[in-house]
Amino acid sequence: MKIIACYSNKGGVGKTATSVNLAYCYAQAGYTVLLCDLDPQGASGFYLRVKPSKKLKDARFFEDVERFTGSIRASDYDRFDVLPANLTFRDFDVFLSRMRNKRSRLKKALAAAGSDYDVVLLDCPPNFSTLSENIFRAADQIVVPVIPTTLSERTFDQLVTFFEKQGLPKKKLRAFFSMVQRRKTLHLDTIERMRKLYRKRFLNAEIPFAADIERMGQNRAPLGVYAGRSAAAIAYQELFDELENGEVSTI
């Protein structure tokens, strides 16, 4: 089982769209996939028309494999299941902070409950917290969407610094540029600068700023379902291919 986290410490960078479309790409490639929506806002579940379980009263359900697996819902797509979020997930940090072995608990829970899946993909909330540190330790890969702007560059710098200070392996970080508008000089300059600075961290794939992605909320479906030939859908497929091939940018 492979654990992939889609994470950014900045909101509004296309994290949930990436989570849903990557999970769909994995399922279409023949993998059995579980998408865990760990963000209390529940955007991934909304995109996939999956309602949260009303049985989850608090974050302690992660300790109970039966309750965990009972909360998983099938999506409309083959080999693609979802653990939808609900507002109790906002208590994850309180729950984890009270545990003795809080650093490894999330990984153990995912390994136990997700054993039937080839890939477990985590759609993560945008913050630094006990939960995010658990995610960093549990994940095999951490996919980081970065808009090529000054603020997003700053937040990515903060993420790399956090990994360095906590002794976390930076090789897990697989960043890519999101919402790219190549007609903007700022975007082009930022991409060039960050690729030089973080040569081993950035993938070649770039996700364009596209109306097709914005329509995910209207269509409540992955891009491949309603705009499979669009530039954005092709870009997500390229992102999936690059993650699977284990290649990183050498630009």
Rosetta silent file (secondary structure, phi, psi, omega in degrees, C-alpha in Angstrom):
SEQUENCE: MKIIACYSNKGGVGKTATSVNLAYCYAQAGYTVLLCDLDPQGASGFYLRVKPSKKLKDARFFEDVERFTGSIRASDYDRFDVLPANLTFRDFDVFLSRMRNKRSRLKKALAAAGSDYDVVLLDCPPNFSTLSENIFRAADQIVVPVIPTTLSERTFDQLVTFFEKQGLPKKKLRAFFSMVQRRKTLHLDTIERMRKLYRKRFLNAEIPFAADIERMGQNRAPLGVYAGRSAAAIAYQELFDELENGEVSTI
SCORE:     score description
SCORE:     0.000 S_00000001
   1 L     0.000  130.284  177.527    0.000    0.000    0.000 S_00000001
   2 E  -104.389  134.574  177.089    1.293    3.421   -0.983 S_00000001
   3 E  -108.647  120.892  179.577    0.292    6.536    0.992 S_00000001
   4 E  -119.875  124.045  177.255    0.259    9.809   -0.939 S_00000001
   5 E  -103.519  133.633  170.711   -0.580   13.094    0.789 S_00000001
   6 E  -102.885  110.823 -169.568   -1.706   16.147   -1.136 S_00000001
   7 L  -136.937  145.703  166.181   -0.668   18.982    1.133 S_00000001
   8 L  -151.956  139.738  175.197   -0.023   22.707    1.159 S_00000001
   9 L   -82.114    7.232  174.614    0.342   25.048    4.097 S_00000001
  10 L  -122.672  134.891  177.656   -1.423   27.646    1.945 S_00000001
  11 L   -80.872  164.125  174.667   -5.094   27.437    1.004 S_00000001
  12 L    72.126   28.953 -177.561   -6.539   28.024   -2.435 S_00000001
  13 L  -109.534    3.567  179.874   -3.746   26.401   -4.430 S_00000001
  14 L    94.658   23.152 -177.120   -5.716   23.550   -6.027 S_00000001
  15 H   -64.625  -47.866 -177.326   -5.032   20.914   -3.398 S_00000001
  16 H   -69.590  -40.986  176.394   -8.464   19.272   -3.429 S_00000001
  17 H   -58.442  -39.800  177.925   -8.743   19.351   -7.222 S_00000001
  18 H   -65.712  -44.189 -179.928   -5.361   17.632   -7.338 S_00000001
  19 H   -58.180  -48.839 -177.127   -6.409   15.013   -4.773 S_00000001
  20 H   -66.035  -45.489 -176.219   -9.585   14.099   -6.659 S_00000001
  21 H   -72.427  -35.630  175.168   -8.011   14.050  -10.110 S_00000001
  22 H   -66.065  -43.616  178.527   -4.927   12.117   -9.021 S_00000001
  23 H   -59.612  -41.589  178.619   -7.101    9.540   -7.246 S_00000001
  24 H   -63.358  -41.991  178.304   -9.192    9.202  -10.403 S_00000001
  25 H   -61.633  -41.528  178.324   -6.040    8.734  -12.512 S_00000001
  26 H   -63.556  -42.890  179.494   -4.831    5.977  -10.198 S_00000001
  27 H   -64.178  -41.809  179.201   -8.207    4.231  -10.359 S_00000001
  28 H   -65.810  -25.463  178.715   -8.302    4.496  -14.149 S_00000001
  29 L   -83.143   -0.974  175.571   -4.834    2.968  -14.269 S_00000001
  30 L   103.379    0.936  177.184   -6.159   -0.121  -12.474 S_00000001
  31 L   -82.484  148.572  169.348   -5.190    0.625   -8.870 S_00000001
  32 L   -87.779  127.805 -167.388   -7.662    0.282   -6.014 S_00000001
  33 E  -125.674  138.130  169.632   -7.781    3.707   -4.394 S_00000001
  34 E  -119.309  118.458  175.047   -9.006    5.180   -1.108 S_00000001
  35 E   -97.667  115.395  178.792   -9.244    8.970   -0.967 S_00000001
  36 E   -98.828  116.748  179.166   -9.313   10.178    2.653 S_00000001
  37 E   -90.400   99.094 -176.751  -10.700   13.685    2.987 S_00000001
  38 L   -92.176   -1.352  178.663   -8.986   14.942    6.156 S_00000001
  39 L   -88.554  121.398 -177.391  -10.059   18.557    5.669 S_00000001
  40 L   -55.002  -22.285  178.640  -13.161   19.324    7.806 S_00000001
  41 L   -66.564  -25.072  173.571  -14.565   21.407    4.922 S_00000001
  42 L    69.106   33.970 -176.594  -15.131   18.157    3.031 S_00000001
  43 H   -68.317  -37.042  179.699  -14.505   19.474   -0.478 S_00000001
  44 H   -61.765  -46.455  177.981  -13.259   16.158   -1.891 S_00000001
  45 H   -61.363  -37.474  178.322  -16.411   14.372   -0.787 S_00000001
  46 H   -63.112  -46.880  179.480  -18.506   17.176   -2.267 S_00000001
  47 H   -58.388  -31.723 -174.673  -16.763   16.903   -5.633 S_00000001
  48 L  -101.648   10.152  176.747  -17.437   13.153   -5.647 S_00000001
  49 L    59.972   36.419 -179.829  -21.060   13.334   -4.428 S_00000001
  50 L  -114.483  122.816 -178.967  -20.206   11.423   -1.257 S_00000001
  51 L   -87.549  147.676  179.870  -21.842   12.482    1.994 S_00000001
  52 L   -69.172  153.562  177.256  -20.016   12.219    5.334 S_00000001
  53 L   -72.584  134.844  177.538  -20.888    9.508    7.792 S_00000001
  54 L   -83.740   -6.535 -177.498  -23.158   10.668   10.610 S_00000001
  55 L   -81.328  -15.079 -177.476  -21.797    7.923   12.849 S_00000001
  56 L   -82.490  108.618 -177.062  -18.484    9.679   13.415 S_00000001
  57 L   -95.383  -22.938  178.346  -18.841   11.570   16.686 S_00000001
  58 L  -159.975  173.216 -174.402  -15.175   12.370   17.250 S_00000001
  59 H   -71.823   -7.616 -178.506  -11.692   11.839   15.801 S_00000001
  60 H   -68.213   -8.169  179.712  -11.114    8.729   17.921 S_00000001
  61 H   -59.723  -20.793  179.059  -12.673    6.616   15.177 S_00000001
  62 H   -65.418  -21.537  177.892   -9.126    6.320   13.777 S_00000001
  63 H   -79.359  -14.657 -173.157   -8.331    3.971   16.661 S_00000001
  64 L  -114.158  103.741 -175.837  -11.186    1.642   15.666 S_00000001
  65 H   -60.442  -37.776 -178.962  -10.576   -0.167   12.386 S_00000001
  66 H   -63.888  -43.726  178.244  -14.183   -1.367   12.195 S_00000001
  67 H   -68.224  -36.723  178.276  -15.562    2.169   12.544 S_00000001
  68 H   -60.668  -55.936 -176.924  -12.948    3.465   10.116 S_00000001
  69 H   -65.909  -30.908  178.254  -13.775    0.959    7.395 S_00000001
  70 H   -69.444  -16.051 -179.770  -17.504    1.343    8.086 S_00000001
  71 L   -91.630   -8.748 -179.759  -17.208    5.042    7.272 S_00000001
  72 L   -74.388  139.048 -179.283  -15.721    4.432    3.820 S_00000001
  73 E  -121.890  146.056  174.632  -18.070    5.067    0.903 S_00000001
  74 E   -76.792  141.229  172.779  -17.937    3.907   -2.715 S_00000001
  75 L   -88.313 -174.607  177.718  -17.664    6.623   -5.337 S_00000001
  76 L   -80.545    3.109 -171.504  -19.346    6.489   -8.732 S_00000001
  77 L  -122.087  143.721 -178.844  -16.134    5.112  -10.244 S_00000001
  78 L   -59.706  140.831  174.986  -14.632    1.624  -10.276 S_00000001
  79 L    62.930   23.266 -173.066  -11.829    0.900   -7.778 S_00000001
  80 E  -135.332  103.639  177.976  -12.294    4.341   -6.169 S_00000001
  81 E  -110.299  163.281 -175.202  -13.566    4.670   -2.577 S_00000001
  82 E  -135.363  134.923  164.613  -13.792    7.721   -0.331 S_00000001
  83 E   -99.982   99.982 -176.376  -13.534    8.394    3.384 S_00000001
  84 L   -73.771  150.698  179.668  -15.556   11.630    3.490 S_00000001
  85 L   -82.400  162.744  164.604  -14.753   14.311    6.044 S_00000001
  86 L  -147.306  177.653 -171.938  -17.024   15.799    8.637 S_00000001
  87 H   -66.628  -16.718  178.264  -16.664   18.550   11.219 S_00000001
  88 H   -66.669  -19.660 -178.556  -15.334   16.175   13.895 S_00000001
  89 H   -65.954  -15.805  177.616  -12.061   16.094   11.947 S_00000001
  90 H   -66.630  -15.057 -178.978  -11.320   19.560   13.328 S_00000001
  91 H   -94.010    6.646 -177.623  -10.509   17.765   16.603 S_00000001
  92 H   -54.758  -44.163 -176.632   -7.716   15.638   15.128 S_00000001
  93 H   -64.207  -40.354  177.422   -4.968   17.691   16.753 S_00000001
  94 H   -62.471  -44.688 -179.801   -6.549   17.462   20.199 S_00000001
  95 H   -61.925  -48.157 -176.797   -6.976   13.710   19.753 S_00000001
  96 H   -69.590  -33.661 -178.013   -3.423   13.125   18.526 S_00000001
  97 H   -66.633  -20.818 -178.798   -1.847   15.384   21.155 S_00000001
  98 L   -89.694   -4.091 -175.721   -3.245   13.145   23.907 S_00000001
  99 L   -93.199  144.376  179.956   -1.701    9.985   22.497 S_00000001
 100 L   -67.294  -47.471 -177.240    1.616    8.602   23.694 S_00000001
 101 L  -103.883   56.420 -170.875    2.758    7.421   20.302 S_00000001
 102 L   -68.448  -20.699 -176.687    1.198   10.282   18.362 S_00000001
 103 L   -72.592  -29.260 -173.852    3.854   10.318   15.645 S_00000001
 104 L  -112.306   -2.955 -172.940    3.033    6.892   14.243 S_00000001
 105 H   -63.730  -42.926 -178.601   -0.642    6.443   15.106 S_00000001
 106 H   -61.488  -43.530 -179.492   -2.020    7.785   11.831 S_00000001
 107 H   -63.428  -40.498  178.718    0.210    5.533    9.759 S_00000001
 108 H   -64.155  -41.342  179.872   -0.805    2.464   11.804 S_00000001
 109 H   -64.806  -43.512  179.632   -4.474    3.318   11.403 S_00000001
 110 H   -66.450  -38.911  179.284   -4.151    3.807    7.653 S_00000001
 111 H   -63.742  -38.723 -178.877   -2.151    0.598    7.282 S_00000001
 112 H   -74.163  -47.570 -175.847   -4.817   -1.365    9.143 S_00000001
 113 H   -81.017  -25.267 -176.868   -7.902    0.190    7.557 S_00000001
 114 L  -101.580   17.836 -175.265   -6.428    0.695    4.116 S_00000001
 115 L   -64.838  -19.472  179.746   -4.904   -2.737    3.665 S_00000001
 116 L   -85.703    1.402 -174.473   -7.364   -3.565    0.861 S_00000001
 117 L  -114.968  147.845  174.313   -6.139   -0.652   -1.252 S_00000001
 118 L   -77.423  -37.130 -175.977   -3.132   -0.182   -3.498 S_00000001
 119 E  -134.116  130.087  170.061   -3.084    3.579   -2.940 S_00000001
 120 E  -112.716  119.861 -176.853   -4.362    5.708   -0.056 S_00000001
 121 E  -111.608  128.081 -175.919   -4.486    9.376   -1.003 S_00000001
 122 E  -106.046  121.998  171.671   -4.882   12.023    1.713 S_00000001
 123 E   -93.851  110.827 -165.819   -6.500   15.397    1.035 S_00000001
 124 L  -102.452  150.241  173.865   -4.998   17.433    3.889 S_00000001
 125 L   -69.763  151.697 -173.545   -6.012   20.641    5.680 S_00000001
 126 L   -88.444   76.602  176.745   -3.766   23.671    4.976 S_00000001
 127 L  -161.730  165.706  169.157   -1.841   24.203    8.205 S_00000001
 128 L   -93.356  127.634 -174.977    1.113   23.114   10.324 S_00000001
 129 L  -163.517  178.725  174.700   -0.176   20.978   13.199 S_00000001
 130 H   -61.569  -38.575  178.189    0.166   17.676   15.002 S_00000001
 131 H   -63.861  -46.314 -177.785   -1.973   16.136   12.274 S_00000001
 132 H   -63.467  -37.085  177.688    0.184   17.512    9.476 S_00000001
 133 H   -66.464  -37.561  173.031    3.338   16.182   11.157 S_00000001
 134 H   -59.488  -43.339 -179.871    1.653   12.763   11.421 S_00000001
 135 H   -63.217  -44.069 -179.837    0.838   13.016    7.724 S_00000001
 136 H   -59.883  -37.595 -178.825    4.432   13.935    6.833 S_00000001
 137 H   -78.136  -31.943 -176.247    5.702   10.878    8.685 S_00000001
 138 H   -79.303  -33.926 -170.835    3.038    8.500    7.366 S_00000001
 139 L   -75.442  145.168  171.334    3.148    9.430    3.681 S_00000001
 140 L   -81.763  -33.911  176.559    5.456    7.866    1.127 S_00000001
 141 E  -137.201  143.299  176.420    5.055   10.922   -1.084 S_00000001
 142 E  -120.860  107.230 -176.669    3.819   14.432   -0.302 S_00000001
 143 E   -88.624  122.605 -171.496    2.445   16.138   -3.397 S_00000001
 144 E  -120.874  107.218  174.058    2.579   19.927   -2.995 S_00000001
 145 E   -75.119  134.097 -178.505    0.750   22.279   -5.398 S_00000001
 146 E  -130.616  116.400  172.284    2.484   25.657   -5.646 S_00000001
 147 L   -73.366  133.763 -177.132    1.016   28.667   -7.438 S_00000001
 148 L   -76.671   69.250  177.013    3.966   30.549   -9.015 S_00000001
 149 L  -133.228  168.972 -175.235    3.527   33.735   -6.969 S_00000001
 150 H   -62.538  -44.489 -178.505    5.510   35.373   -4.187 S_00000001
 151 H   -65.061  -42.132  179.297    3.238   34.251   -1.336 S_00000001
 152 H   -67.306  -35.869  175.731    3.157   30.641   -2.506 S_00000001
 153 H   -61.220  -42.470  179.841    6.927   30.689   -2.912 S_00000001
 154 H   -63.556  -43.859 -178.448    7.214   31.903    0.676 S_00000001
 155 H   -68.280  -32.838  176.085    4.917   29.184    2.041 S_00000001
 156 H   -68.307  -38.723  174.789    6.857   26.485    0.192 S_00000001
 157 H   -57.838  -41.942  178.983   10.065   27.852    1.719 S_00000001
 158 H   -62.839  -39.612  179.553    8.377   27.548    5.127 S_00000001
 159 H   -64.330  -45.668  179.298    7.441   23.925    4.402 S_00000001
 160 H   -62.925  -41.982  178.294   10.995   22.994    3.424 S_00000001
 161 H   -62.096  -40.949  178.030   12.348   24.761    6.525 S_00000001
 162 H   -60.359  -43.943  178.653    9.865   22.860    8.711 S_00000001
 163 H   -60.887  -41.971 -179.388   11.080   19.552    7.261 S_00000001
 164 H   -64.521  -44.811 -177.492   14.679   20.528    7.941 S_00000001
 165 H   -68.903  -32.528 -178.701   14.011   21.558   11.556 S_00000001
 166 H   -89.961   -1.065 -179.411   11.951   18.434   12.305 S_00000001
 167 L    68.941   28.952  179.627   14.435   16.082   10.683 S_00000001
 168 L   -88.086  146.105 -178.237   11.874   14.906    8.123 S_00000001
 169 L   -71.171  115.015 -178.212   13.078   13.479    4.781 S_00000001
 170 H   -68.815  -17.337 -179.912   12.781   16.198    2.130 S_00000001
 171 H   -65.014  -16.473  176.690   12.894   13.553   -0.606 S_00000001
 172 H   -71.638  -24.812 -175.556    9.211   12.899    0.143 S_00000001
 173 E   -73.356  120.505  177.805    8.292   16.373   -1.136 S_00000001
 174 E  -123.881   86.368 -175.877    7.087   16.268   -4.748 S_00000001
 175 E   -84.435  155.736  173.892    6.085   19.827   -5.615 S_00000001
 176 E  -151.219  158.530 -179.272    4.546   21.009   -8.862 S_00000001
 177 E   -87.370  133.361 -175.218    3.261   24.330  -10.189 S_00000001
 178 E  -121.303  153.090  178.519   -0.489   24.822  -10.072 S_00000001
 179 E    55.195   41.058 -175.567   -2.848   27.394  -11.594 S_00000001
 180 E   -75.850  131.594  173.455   -0.096   28.404  -14.001 S_00000001
 181 L  -121.476   98.635 -171.962   -0.755   31.339  -16.347 S_00000001
 182 L   -72.734   -7.194  173.923    2.164   31.413  -18.756 S_00000001
 183 L   -80.384  -10.166 -179.117    1.192   34.779  -20.172 S_00000001
 184 L   -93.669  124.657  179.320    2.160   36.308  -16.818 S_00000001
 185 H   -61.005  -38.988  179.095    5.780   37.340  -16.448 S_00000001
 186 H   -57.809  -43.484 -179.998    5.574   36.879  -12.661 S_00000001
 187 H   -63.341  -46.263 -178.333    4.584   33.238  -13.103 S_00000001
 188 H   -63.633  -43.042 -179.370    7.385   32.539  -15.573 S_00000001
 189 H   -66.047  -40.760 -179.560   10.012   34.265  -13.434 S_00000001
 190 H   -66.918  -42.141  177.808    8.868   32.484  -10.271 S_00000001
 191 H   -59.604  -46.867 -178.859    8.861   29.078  -11.976 S_00000001
 192 H   -62.301  -44.227 -177.876   12.384   29.617  -13.291 S_00000001
 193 H   -66.069  -44.233 -177.009   13.693   30.819   -9.928 S_00000001
 194 H   -72.711  -32.795  176.574   12.110   28.036   -7.876 S_00000001
 195 H   -65.409  -35.362  178.092   13.176   25.297  -10.272 S_00000001
 196 H   -71.618  -39.861 -177.056   16.763   26.468   -9.901 S_00000001
 197 H   -74.018  -39.289 -176.670   16.529   26.742   -6.114 S_00000001
 198 L  -119.914   57.277 -172.591   14.664   23.470   -5.552 S_00000001
 199 L   -54.569  -40.238 -176.050   15.882   21.437   -8.487 S_00000001
 200 L   -86.589   -7.350 -173.585   15.182   18.033   -6.921 S_00000001
 201 L   -97.501  -23.484 -173.315   11.827   18.940   -5.409 S_00000001
 202 E  -101.103  132.026  174.422    9.783   20.089   -8.432 S_00000001
 203 E   -77.759  162.532  178.536    8.165   17.822  -10.980 S_00000001
 204 E   -74.374  -31.377 -175.770    8.011   18.801  -14.645 S_00000001
 205 E   -61.449  140.377  175.996    4.219   18.646  -14.804 S_00000001
 206 E  -131.052  133.164  178.818    2.385   21.979  -14.555 S_00000001
 207 E   -97.132  121.477 -177.044   -1.353   22.389  -14.014 S_00000001
 208 E   -75.879  157.264  168.274   -2.761   25.382  -15.912 S_00000001
 209 L   -71.661  118.196 -171.103   -5.255   27.882  -14.580 S_00000001
 210 L  -145.982  140.522  177.301   -8.359   26.595  -16.348 S_00000001
 211 H   -63.984  -30.403  179.198  -12.112   27.070  -16.317 S_00000001
 212 H   -59.796  -37.098  178.325  -12.497   23.291  -16.712 S_00000001
 213 H   -70.215  -41.138  179.060  -11.000   22.810  -13.230 S_00000001
 214 H   -61.584  -27.906 -179.372  -13.258   25.478  -11.740 S_00000001
 215 L   -77.616   -2.049  176.401  -16.256   23.590  -13.136 S_00000001
 216 H   -58.399  -35.193  179.059  -15.505   20.594  -10.944 S_00000001
 217 H   -67.561  -30.910  177.657  -17.784   22.164   -8.338 S_00000001
 218 H   -78.961  -44.668 -176.703  -20.628   22.377  -10.829 S_00000001
 219 H   -82.001  -20.887 -177.967  -20.144   18.955  -12.373 S_00000001
 220 L    48.189   57.923 -178.224  -19.129   17.293   -9.099 S_00000001
 221 L  -162.015  156.871  173.679  -16.845   14.922  -10.922 S_00000001
 222 L   -64.437  157.312 -179.511  -13.158   14.506  -11.811 S_00000001
 223 H   -56.490  -38.189 -176.644  -11.952   16.284  -14.943 S_00000001
 224 H   -61.668  -18.469 -178.070  -11.522   13.013  -16.814 S_00000001
 225 H   -79.875  -40.681 -172.911  -15.285   12.415  -16.668 S_00000001
 226 H  -118.670   -9.709 -179.948  -16.472   15.613  -18.376 S_00000001
 227 L  -148.394   50.408 -172.786  -13.361   17.190  -19.940 S_00000001
 228 L   -63.804  -22.146 -179.504  -11.015   14.308  -20.548 S_00000001
 229 L  -100.418    5.185 -178.505   -9.348   15.890  -23.578 S_00000001
 230 L   -72.383  159.834  178.536   -8.818   19.286  -21.984 S_00000001
 231 H   -60.700  -36.675 -179.040   -5.351   20.707  -21.349 S_00000001
 232 H   -67.562  -43.676  178.944   -5.974   20.514  -17.601 S_00000001
 233 H   -62.906  -40.709  177.893   -6.982   16.827  -17.685 S_00000001
 234 H   -64.078  -38.018  179.594   -3.905   16.019  -19.768 S_00000001
 235 H   -65.431  -40.771  177.426   -1.745   17.927  -17.258 S_00000001
 236 H   -65.892  -36.315  176.646   -3.113   15.894  -14.340 S_00000001
 237 H   -64.371  -39.230  177.309   -2.422   12.715  -16.302 S_00000001
 238 H   -65.124  -37.472  176.772    1.151   13.909  -16.831 S_00000001
 239 H   -62.884  -45.888  177.078    1.432   14.579  -13.099 S_00000001
 240 H   -59.172  -47.894 -178.342    0.233   11.040  -12.365 S_00000001
 241 H   -59.463  -41.481 -177.774    2.654    9.546  -14.915 S_00000001
 242 H   -69.005  -39.698  176.927    5.581   11.465  -13.446 S_00000001
 243 H   -63.464  -40.783 -178.922    4.756   10.413   -9.879 S_00000001
 244 H   -69.476  -35.532 -178.498    4.483    6.791  -10.970 S_00000001
 245 H   -80.871  -11.013  178.023    7.749    6.873  -12.921 S_00000001
 246 L    71.712   22.841 -178.585    9.572    8.435   -9.987 S_00000001
 247 L   -92.302  149.018  173.461   11.056   11.195  -12.123 S_00000001
 248 L  -127.953  162.033 -178.039   11.845   14.697  -10.914 S_00000001
 249 L   -62.467  138.156  173.736   12.709   17.865  -12.787 S_00000001
 250 L  -115.300   14.416 -179.136   16.312   18.257  -13.915 S_00000001
 251 L   -68.014    0.000    0.000   15.758   21.754  -15.299 S_00000001
